[in-house]
């Protein structure tokens, strides 16, 4: 990747050598970050020599470490130690906090890919390229529609499977009352409020410009 001038950040396992590098980070080097509502998180960095046993293959890289622990007192007693997540990167244009934020964005991309696969992109049904391309295109459109439905409908962020269970696969009966079509929900369906709120928000969106 370096030969092609590509930037990268790669998660590494906290094996003995990485743990030793983490232990060498001074306490005053850790910087608080806004990471989670249920805990505390800090980041710091050091250097790490990787490349295997052969000296000619060794290289020193930037090792960025994020550590987190729970804020709740009761849970913190069960898990009192910091949990460390480490990655190496060749980016020199970002400070420690920004480098960690950049690396965490990978998880967002990976979740989107997983969602897309779960929505049909993992199943390619045909031996013909054009048919598979059309299938994949439909899967992408369906995925994007689901994401926009959540965003514009004002629903809390959920994955597509949860959205399907709560909103799309509605256990309701379509009835006609005085010429007006109505959905009749089960009496105690737990997500009827979410469905109604989203539907109201989506209906309130302005139509396309004439």
C-alpha positions, 0 to 999 in steps of 0.5 A: 500500500505504501508503494502506491501512496495509500493511507491505511489504518489496521487493527492489531491484536493486543499480543505481548509485544503490543501490550508492552508498547501500551504499558510504556505510554505515560499516564499523562499522554492519554487524552479524553475523547467523546466516545460513549454515553456509558463509559469513559474513553481515552487515546494515546499513541506510541511507536511499534516495530513490526515486520516479523523476525527478519531484520530487513523486514522490520519497520517502525510504525505509528501505534494508536491506542484507545482505552475505555471503561464503564462509567456505571459504578456497579458494572465497573466493579465487574470490569474495573480494568481499561479495555484497549483497542489498538491499530497501526497507521501510516497517516501523519496528517492527523493527530492522535484523536483525529486518527482514532476517529478516522479508524472508527469510521471503518466500523461504520463502513463495515456495518453498512456492507454487512447490512447490504449483504444481509439485505440481499447482496450476499446472494447472487442468484444467476450465472449471468453478469447482467442479471446479477448486476440488476439484482445487486442494484435492486439490493442497493436501492432497497438498502438506501430506501431503508436508511432514508426511511429511518433518517427522514422518519425520525426513528432512532438508528436501527439496522435493517433487520430491526426496521423490517421487524418493527416497521416494514413487516407490519402485523396489521389488517388493511380495512376500508372505512367510509372509503378511507383505507386504514391499517388496523394494528394489534391491540398491544403491538409495541411499535405502533407509536414508532410506525405512526410517528415515522409515517407522519414525518414522512407524509410531512415531507415536501413533494418534488418541485413542480 
